[in-house]
Amino acid sequence: MINYNNGGNLRLPSPSTSRLEWLMNEKNWSTRAAELGQAAGAALAHPLARWAAGGVVVGLIMGIMILVYWRAPASLEEESSRITFFQIGTGPSDGSYFSWGGKLSAIISRPPGTGRCEPGGPCGVSGVLAVVKSSSGSVANVRSVATHHIQSALVQSVVLEQAATAKGAFRGEKPFKGLRAIANVQRETVYLVAGRTSGINSPADLVGKRLALGIKGSGTEYVALTLLQAYGIARGQVDVSYVEPDRAAEMLLRNQLDAFVYVANDPSAFIANLANRGTINIVPISGEKADALLAAHHDLTRVFIADEAYRFVPGFETLAVSVVWVCDVSESAFLVYDLTQALFYSGNRDLLPMRPVEIYGPRRNDKKTDADDRRRLMHGAAINTVVPLHPGAEQFYRQENALGVPTLP
């Protein structure tokens, strides 16, 4: 049984080292096998011993066949009699972060007494019981992880950037240097929603307009202000208000607002409901200024929304932020390695909150497509995490060649 609470005295394997060699403390098993062979040869001189040894060999072969049949991630094979609680901070219980945290919890949990994993089915980390914790959002999650009130949390990448640099909601505080990423688990699209008659066709047209930035101190406000800065628009050149998305949509429909910024996963039911009315435009965020913005902010990525995504809205290019699963650097490297491994175990695929970064061509149901999807998932999980990867997670991605640019045939 791996002790997940043994502090920092951990040694991670090299990329060429198997999980079994790691767990067995890197003994020279070839030398040991030779010694055992010599001893066995002497013992087999007796006929009765040869007969007994034959039964042992058959038993060993059957045991190996069973292990191959039940193949799951090596770290998940043995059922633990000890329990390790692992909390995941999310967001309000009726929100998407809470839902995504529930999926992660289902993936990594395998408490004592649940039995072995079924072939091809989901399989968590032996002995781990994940607990989803609701919260007020990313800012609270950062502080909870940093103060060890919870073991991990989901944090929007823009908030993570603020925490790491002591800006925005964390202005005046010391930078949070101990946060480490396990994986990007979702992508959220930045929607610049404008009234159909507002005359706003580009972020540059926001000068002199009435713009809602979300809640003060939120990740949405950070994205909106970053966008204005990239287009050379001073805050005083825009009539700013801070309201919830529902209120912003209501004001837009009543012509009390020209535009608002909204950050959510796509497709968004909220945006779809507005688009169905035929009274809004989604303003593209593209071109040279958007390129410069992406180059300066690694917490932002580019995304294209297709024509058919929202009614009466043509396809558009915009920005996206990531939702990062983070923990503290002090978490056990062995445990984080196992959590990351479970995240990408084939039997857990249907539970994943994330999806491949990009799908090329029609989706086929075959082993090659599944393998390519898994590689894209791992690559997307490991890039642009804003804060460094946790050593345990980094070791997994490195062994899977998921760091850097993916190479697919």
C-alpha positions in Angstrom: 0.0 0.0 0.0 1.3 3.4 -1.0 1.4 5.9 1.9 0.0 9.1 0.4 0.9 11.1 3.5 4.7 10.5 3.7 5.7 14.1 3.0 8.2 15.1 0.5 10.5 12.1 0.6 9.3 10.7 -2.6 11.1 9.6 -5.7 9.3 9.7 -9.0 10.3 7.3 -11.8 12.1 8.3 -14.9 10.1 8.2 -18.1 11.5 4.7 -18.9 10.7 3.3 -15.5 7.6 1.1 -15.1 5.1 1.7 -12.3 6.0 -1.7 -10.9 9.7 -0.9 -10.7 8.9 2.4 -9.0 6.7 0.8 -6.4 9.2 -2.0 -5.7 11.9 0.6 -4.8 14.0 -0.1 -8.0 15.6 -3.3 -6.8 17.8 -5.2 -9.3 15.3 -8.0 -10.0 17.3 -9.6 -12.8 20.1 -10.3 -10.3 17.6 -11.5 -7.7 15.9 -13.7 -10.2 19.2 -15.4 -11.0 19.8 -16.1 -7.3 16.4 -17.6 -6.9 16.9 -19.7 -10.0 20.1 -21.2 -8.6 18.3 -22.0 -5.4 15.4 -23.5 -7.2 17.7 -25.7 -9.3 19.2 -27.3 -6.2 15.7 -27.9 -4.7 14.4 -29.5 -7.9 16.9 -32.3 -7.7 14.3 -34.3 -5.7 11.4 -35.9 -7.9 8.7 -34.8 -5.4 10.0 -31.3 -5.6 9.8 -31.3 -9.4 6.1 -32.4 -9.2 5.3 -29.7 -6.8 7.2 -27.1 -8.8 5.1 -28.0 -11.8 2.0 -27.1 -10.0 3.5 -23.8 -8.9 4.5 -22.9 -12.5 1.0 -23.6 -13.7 -0.4 -21.5 -10.9 2.0 -18.7 -11.8 1.0 -18.8 -15.5 -2.7 -18.7 -14.6 -2.0 -15.8 -12.2 -0.2 -13.8 -15.0 -3.1 -14.5 -17.4 -5.6 -13.2 -14.8 -3.5 -10.0 -14.3 -3.4 -9.4 -18.0 -7.1 -9.9 -18.3 -7.9 -7.5 -15.5 -5.4 -4.9 -16.8 -6.1 -1.5 -15.3 -3.6 1.3 -14.5 -0.9 -0.4 -12.5 -1.5 1.8 -9.5 -5.1 0.8 -9.4 -4.6 -3.0 -9.4 -4.5 -3.7 -5.7 -7.5 -2.9 -3.5 -6.6 -0.9 -0.4 -7.9 -1.4 3.1 -7.1 2.2 4.0 -9.0 5.2 2.9 -7.7 8.6 1.7 -10.2 11.4 1.6 -9.6 13.9 -1.2 -11.7 17.1 -1.5 -12.4 19.0 -4.7 -13.6 22.6 -4.3 -16.0 23.7 -7.0 -18.6 26.4 -7.1 -22.3 26.9 -6.2 -24.2 23.6 -6.0 -26.4 24.5 -9.0 -23.5 25.5 -11.3 -21.3 23.8 -13.9 -18.2 23.7 -11.7 -20.0 21.6 -9.1 -21.1 19.3 -11.9 -17.6 18.9 -13.3 -16.3 18.3 -9.8 -18.8 15.5 -9.4 -17.5 13.8 -12.6 -13.9 14.1 -11.3 -15.0 12.6 -8.0 -16.6 9.7 -9.7 -13.4 9.1 -11.8 -10.9 9.0 -9.0 -12.9 7.4 -6.2 -12.5 3.8 -5.3 -12.9 3.4 -1.5 -12.2 0.2 0.4 -14.8 -2.5 -0.1 -15.8 -1.6 -3.7 -14.0 -4.6 -5.2 -11.9 -4.9 -8.2 -12.5 -2.9 -11.4 -14.5 -4.5 -14.1 -12.7 -5.0 -17.5 -13.4 -2.0 -19.7 -15.3 -0.2 -16.9 -14.5 2.8 -14.8 -11.7 2.4 -12.3 -10.6 4.9 -9.6 -7.6 5.1 -7.4 -7.6 2.4 -4.8 -8.4 3.7 -1.3 -9.4 7.2 -2.4 -12.8 8.7 -1.7 -13.2 12.1 -3.4 -15.6 14.6 -1.8 -17.0 17.5 -3.8 -17.2 20.8 -1.9 -19.4 23.7 -3.0 -18.0 27.2 -2.8 -18.5 30.7 -3.9 -16.2 30.2 -6.8 -12.6 30.4 -8.1 -11.3 33.1 -5.8 -12.5 31.3 -2.7 -11.1 28.0 -4.0 -7.6 29.5 -4.4 -7.5 30.6 -0.8 -8.9 27.3 0.4 -6.2 25.3 -1.4 -3.4 27.6 -0.3 -4.4 27.4 3.3 -4.9 23.6 3.2 -8.6 23.7 4.0 -9.2 21.5 0.9 -6.8 19.3 -1.0 -7.8 20.5 -4.5 -10.2 22.8 -6.4 -11.4 23.9 -9.8 -10.1 27.4 -10.7 -10.7 29.6 -13.7 -7.4 30.2 -15.5 -7.8 34.0 -15.3 -8.3 33.9 -11.6 -5.3 31.6 -11.3 -3.2 34.1 -13.2 -4.4 36.8 -10.8 -3.5 34.7 -7.8 0.0 33.9 -9.1 0.8 37.5 -9.8 -1.2 39.2 -6.9 -3.5 41.1 -9.3 -7.2 41.6 -9.6 -9.0 40.0 -6.7 -5.7 39.3 -5.0 -4.2 42.8 -5.4 -2.3 43.8 -2.2 -1.7 40.2 -1.2 1.4 38.1 -1.6 1.5 36.0 -4.8 0.2 32.4 -4.3 3.4 30.5 -5.2 2.4 27.0 -4.0 -0.5 26.3 -6.4 0.1 23.5 -8.8 -1.9 22.2 -11.7 -3.2 18.6 -12.2 -5.1 19.2 -15.4 -7.1 21.5 -17.5 -10.6 20.0 -17.2 -12.8 22.3 -19.2 -12.8 25.3 -21.5 -15.0 28.3 -21.1 -15.8 30.6 -24.0 -15.7 34.4 -23.8 -18.9 35.9 -25.2 -19.1 39.6 -26.0 -22.9 39.9 -26.4 -24.2 43.1 -28.0 -27.7 44.3 -28.9 -28.6 43.8 -32.6 -29.1 47.6 -33.0 -26.1 48.7 -30.9 -23.7 49.1 -33.8 -21.1 47.0 -32.1 -19.3 44.8 -34.6 -15.9 44.7 -33.0 -14.5 45.3 -29.5 -13.1 48.6 -30.9 -16.8 49.8 -31.2 -17.3 49.7 -27.4 -16.0 53.3 -27.0 -18.9 55.4 -25.6 -21.1 52.3 -25.1 -22.9 50.9 -22.0 -21.0 47.7 -21.0 -21.6 45.3 -18.2 -18.5 43.6 -16.8 -20.1 40.9 -14.6 -19.5 41.0 -10.9 -16.8 43.2 -9.5 -13.6 41.3 -8.8 -14.7 38.3 -10.9 -12.8 36.5 -13.6 -15.3 37.9 -16.1 -14.3 41.5 -15.1 -10.6 40.6 -15.5 -11.3 39.3 -19.0 -13.4 42.3 -20.0 -10.8 44.8 -18.7 -8.0 42.9 -20.4 -10.0 43.0 -23.7 -10.6 46.8 -23.4 -6.9 47.3 -22.7 -5.9 45.2 -25.8 -8.1 47.4 -28.0 -6.7 50.6 -26.5 -9.9 51.6 -24.7 -9.6 53.3 -21.4 -12.0 52.4 -18.7 -13.4 56.0 -18.7 -14.3 55.7 -22.4 -17.0 53.1 -21.5 -20.1 53.4 -19.3 -19.3 50.5 -17.0 -21.8 48.6 -14.8 -21.4 45.5 -12.6 -24.4 43.1 -12.7 -25.2 39.4 -12.9 -25.6 37.9 -16.3 -29.3 37.5 -15.9 -29.7 41.1 -15.0 -27.4 42.2 -17.9 -29.5 40.2 -20.4 -32.6 41.8 -19.1 -31.1 45.3 -19.4 -29.9 44.6 -22.9 -33.4 43.5 -24.0 -34.8 46.7 -22.5 -32.2 48.8 -24.3 -30.7 49.9 -21.0 -27.4 48.3 -22.0 -25.4 48.0 -25.2 -23.3 44.9 -24.5 -22.0 42.6 -21.7 -19.2 40.1 -21.3 -20.2 36.6 -20.4 -17.9 33.6 -19.7 -19.3 30.1 -19.8 -18.8 26.7 -21.4 -20.1 26.1 -24.9 -22.7 25.4 -26.0 -24.3 27.7 -23.5 -28.1 27.4 -22.8 -28.1 31.0 -21.5 -26.6 32.3 -24.8 -28.9 30.0 -26.8 -32.0 31.4 -25.1 -30.9 35.0 -26.0 -30.0 34.0 -29.5 -33.4 32.4 -30.2 -35.0 35.8 -29.7 -33.1 37.2 -32.7 -32.1 40.4 -30.8 -28.4 39.9 -30.1 -25.1 39.7 -31.9 -22.0 37.8 -30.6 -19.1 40.1 -31.4 -16.1 38.3 -32.8 -12.8 38.8 -31.0 -10.2 38.2 -33.7 -7.5 39.9 -35.8 -4.2 41.4 -34.9 -5.2 42.8 -31.6 -6.6 39.4 -30.5 -3.4 37.8 -31.6 -1.4 40.2 -29.5 -3.7 39.6 -26.6 -3.2 35.8 -26.8 0.6 36.2 -27.1 0.6 38.3 -23.9 -1.8 36.1 -21.8 -1.2 32.4 -21.6 -4.4 32.0 -19.6 -6.4 32.7 -22.8 -6.7 30.6 -25.9 -8.4 30.9 -29.3 -11.7 29.2 -30.1 -14.1 29.2 -33.1 -17.8 28.7 -32.7 -19.5 27.1 -35.7 -22.5 28.6 -37.6 -25.0 26.1 -36.3 -24.1 26.6 -32.7 -26.6 29.5 -32.0 -29.7 30.4 -33.9 -29.5 33.6 -36.0 -25.8 34.0 -35.1 -23.1 33.3 -37.7 -20.0 31.4 -36.8 -17.4 33.6 -34.9 -13.9 33.5 -33.5 -13.4 34.5 -29.9 -11.3 33.7 -26.8 -11.6 31.0 -24.2 -10.3 30.5 -20.7 -9.5 27.2 -19.0 -10.8 25.6 -15.8 -7.8 24.2 -14.1 -7.8 21.4 -11.4 -5.2 22.6 -8.9 -3.7 21.4 -5.6 -0.9 22.6 -3.3 2.7 21.7 -4.1 2.8 19.8 -0.8 0.4 17.1 -2.0 1.9 13.6 -2.3 3.5 13.1 -5.7 2.5 9.5 -5.7 -1.2 10.4 -5.1 -1.3 13.1 -7.8 0.4 10.7 -10.2 -2.4 8.2 -9.5 -5.1 10.8 -9.8 -3.8 11.9 -13.2 -3.4 8.4 -14.4 -7.0 7.5 -13.4 -8.2 10.7 -15.2 -7.1 9.2 -18.6 -7.8 5.5 -18.0 -9.9 4.3 -20.9 -12.7 3.0 -18.7 -13.2 6.5 -17.3 -13.6 8.2 -20.7 -17.4 8.6 -20.5 -17.1 10.4 -17.1 -14.6 13.0 -18.2 -15.7 16.6 -18.0 -13.2 17.6 -20.7 -13.0 16.8 -24.4 -10.2 16.6 -27.0 -8.7 19.9 -28.0 -9.6 19.4 -31.6 -11.2 16.6 -33.6 -9.9 16.2 -37.2 -12.5 15.0 -39.6 -15.5 12.7 -39.0 -15.5 10.8 -35.7 -14.8 7.1 -36.1 -15.3 4.5 -33.4 -12.1 2.5 -33.6 -9.0 1.9 -31.4 -6.8 4.3 -33.4 -9.4 7.1 -33.0 -9.7 6.4 -29.3 -5.9 6.5 -28.9 -5.7 9.8 -30.8 -8.5 11.3 -28.7 -6.7 10.2 -25.5 -3.5 11.9 -26.7 -5.3 15.1 -27.5 -7.1 15.0 -24.2 -3.8 14.6 -22.3 -2.1 17.3 -24.4 -5.0 19.7 -23.8 -4.9 18.9 -20.1 -1.2 19.7 -19.7 -0.8 22.9 -21.7 -1.4 26.5 -20.7 -2.1 25.6 -17.1 -0.9 29.1 -15.9 0.8 27.6 -12.8 3.4 24.8 -13.0 2.2 21.2 -13.2 2.4 19.3 -9.9 5.5 16.9 -10.1 3.2 13.9 -9.9 1.0 15.1 -12.8 4.0 16.2 -14.8 5.7 12.8 -14.4 2.5 11.1 -15.8 2.3 13.5 -18.8 6.0 13.1 -19.5 5.8 9.3 -19.5 2.8 9.6 -21.9 4.7 12.0 -24.2 1.9 14.5 -23.7 4.1 17.5 -23.0 4.8 19.9 -25.9 3.1 19.8 -29.3 1.3 16.5 -30.0 2.4 14.6 -33.1 -0.4 12.6 -34.7 -0.1 10.5 -37.9 
